[in-house]
């Protein structure tokens, strides 16, 4: 088990190093000059040159790469050019929105999707199955920003159960802060619920056809025991893999959902930073999320090993 | 909309507004608190560090004041200077400063502070985005604690205006370096706190010279980028005012709501089909004339849900030096085709149209492509991010056509610049513009400005489309908001809730 996980950790570190090179290369070749973005159309050539020098944009690329890596290793994330404040502080504030939002969306997705999938598999070919499949078809097709707008119109503008958007801040009003994450989490998780429910269903159908399930039924085990003890545990393996992948998608989806719900999260930070060519912010946020996704994948691997003994032994 | 009808609108609102108010935040709302929605977030909060108009709207003159102030009609009135004189040769400006002016941190304003503030704009190592506005200044002297003398190298009839812009906001040597994060000025409102990506809060400045005149205690700027989120924020009662509403197609939805007024005013933004005059076939006047004959301004304004005023040159219709030149090349497809044929393009040609990511350009782009297709010009549209547009189109001049609004005031001088992205070179215009700059008589200057408009209209340098409208949306019982945008500024000192 430990050997399996340490091998996975090593692979993750290699991935991370490669990721820094790719991220750096992409961010640096983005068309557009950060100094020109800051100084605008009336900028003079001498002011542009002075500003580029001030921010070190005129340094050679390798120097800038190692300065950046050096900063990361010593936990100095630098100063945002656009805001003039430290990237660590900017990011810290934003993570307090995006992490709870993603966690909430993922929880919603799992809590809703897995029972739906099990139910559909149990009612295979019957009305219940068709109902779930129809719902998931819609869930996959509906764009989440549109669903978000519909949720706002219904639950915030018409019925006023939830806030229409914005985020008061955890320290300011924790209750309302949580409340303002609920609609966005729903909007964000709709397509993930649909995907996870379908995966759970087909995975359950596969396991329900296995010999050991037939054996369990033959032994006279109750339907509940068969479904949940024998079938579901094995069916969850592919579901776990997909859930791990979805965690990454949730962060990407947050860019749009945060905009619809006016949430000052990491997605918005990345979007604004790309538009402002705030290079240091883009680089550090993307790398941080690479680390996060790698960590989630490691966790998934660990969960795998717990659910299924084979990778522990073979891999 | 004139002042009278606006008053009537406000009057009609009264009690109705309160009755229609709902939403969790509205009940607790005090009458000295205002929540303003903005679609573009200011990056730093210092106009001498970044060119973004959003910085100027928010901080100038609410936080930072300049020597003069541009009022709601676009006129220059007194700011930190209570009076000034300009020498007859137009080269010496003497400003008398208001006495007893304090910065928000308690520091006093005097002539040496003004000198420091102006010197850093045009200094050799200045990185101010507006440096070019002040490079005609030779020196700034503090004659005595309340007198500042500004001497120019050569006369510049726009210098008083430039010194009244937010770009020349007066800053104190002690706080200048940190104004990007925590702006400290002399204005009626002091910076209180900022949550990046979310909001900026200003509070009435206790150090202000006339605190009793300020009715609002707290002003919160909320960033709402998405147009449909802007509407839901207004309808849900989270936002009181959206001075620069960006989605004309959604205005009708707000008009239906009795709590709000929609106020349509003017801006300094000329929307043009910018044309690369240095590139074939656009270097041929006949080609540009043909395109001008093919432009249907009504269709373009319809695409903006009817908001906008047609222009035939590069000058705002509300300015008193404006002349209507929309008839220079009237809509005439046959004539346009004939001109193209004469220029050697009987079957038209292909051209690229590079669009920046702004709503009006996106909407106008489709319409222009359809209009040009009628005379055989096949337009291929490319979408660019803003930084890309700046680098590729504006700086790199690597484009055929683009659509953009030039929102600065007094920006006709662009046509006199050799290295500008239009690649337009006209000795006649340059000579005329030199006279404008050196004019000391403003009535004469207006006549010269009319000549300038005629030259560039005739040369069909760019496709002149329409003047952007300013769509303001706010609660009916809010008084004093600017209906027009002569300069990017939300002047809040006079804004208050109707009692």
Interface residues (C-beta under 8 A of the other chain):
Chain A: X30 X31 X32 X33 X34 X36 X37 X38 X39 X40 X41 X42 X43 X44 X46 X47 X50 X51 X54 X82 X83 X84 X85 X90 X93 X94 X149 X152 X153 X156 X157 X160 X163 X164 X165 X166 X167 X169 X259 X260 X261 X262 X264 X265 X268 X269 X272 X274 X275 X276 X277
Chain B: X22 X23 X24 X41 X43 X44 X49 X50 X51 X52 X124 X125 X126 X127 X128 X129 X130 X131 X132 X133 X135 X180 X181 X195 X196 X197 X198 X222 X223 X224 X225 X226 X228 X229 X232 X233 X235 X236 X238 X385 X386 X387 X388 X390 X391 X392 X394 X395 X408
